[in-house]
């Protein structure tokens, strides 16, 4: 995706998250000067395998595993400091030196302990399927103009007054939700004081940092979390996350203009998964779902929750191509399908006895659709050793060609395993 004309590229998930973005970012980061996370929080994990070591990153951009790339946590991210610094310390024990190449936006909002209390209390009523990590309540505070940003914390002349006002409101809300717990002011003051000491040397105006990098002709990779179908505006609302996961959220979440973007790579699995609540139209039958889950290791990197599994849904990916302006696709986990004799592909839906080729905006309608399948022959050969398209069995190449035709975007990469080298550049 990077060349002389493409110096700023976005990587987005084009399904319901867990598509393998971490690996693609890791692969592309080798060619990037700057890797920037632009939205989301610690509720999404990116798994990267380097040799015989596996890294699961929730807040720090996946590009940190490449020594030459600087990494940025943008203003669109809600920063969970406990998770962030735990990851930072773990990287240090693994010999990953981040000195001088990791930065946090001073405009990023902080996930504080009270947000997790609110999230857990709210989930008992809404049952959206959140991770309880405080992401939604932090974004609610941000939009409600009562959030605490990194800059607010570091520059607060009276930390007690800042936090006391917020906690008074939080405890009132917890009471209305019927929760027995309350946020403690002194604990939050102590927490914020410790936090400020570690945040200060990593904090800067990251929008300016990225802008100057682009002006200098450096290559910038923008990394999102979750997937397009979890976007708060364009996803399967209300079973979505609390931020704009689509490519349009990248410029806002980084602090640059849309004219800076040169390409958008959408990452999709060769099948479909979803974690949490909400519709999954192409969900497989229980026996095949379990087979996909076992072969693909489909358990959440953050929570360990089992993912629901089904077949590739071209209606979802066509929609993702449209709302993200995708210029290319990366298909991951092709190898998971190696043993299947036949592979269904969802090409459209039927809704109320009519063909439906576009994504319904109403989740109750999406719950009623029936997928229309086209069954393609499997290849029943090991693809994990393929390093170029010609190495793939003819039926696997035909499968990819069909996904490309149905999706409306060219396939640029194919992943056939978890390791860095198990990648095909098309």
Buried (B, 14 or more C-beta within 10 A) or exposed (E): BBEEEEBBBBBBBBBBBBBBBBBBBBBBBEBBBBBBBBBBBBBBBBBBBBEEEEBEBBBBBBBBBBEEBBBBBBBBBBBBBBBBBBBBEBBEEEEBEBEEBBBBBBBBBBBBBBBBBBBBBBBEEEEBEBBBBBBBBBBBBBEEEEBBBBBBBBEBEEBEEBBEEBBEBBBEBBEEBEBEEBBBBEEBBEBBEEBBEEBEEBBBBBBEBBBEBBEEEBBBBBBBBBBBBBBBEBBBBEBBBBBBBBBBBBBBBBBBEEEBBBBBBBBBBBBBBBBBBBBBBBBBEEEBBBBBBEBBEBEBBBBEBBBBBBBBBBBBBBBBBBBBBBBBBBBBBBBBBBEBEEBBBBBBBEBEEEEBEEBBEEBEBBEBBBBBBBEBBBBEEEBEEBEEBEEBBEBBBBBBEBBBEBBBBEBBBBBBBBBBEBBBEB
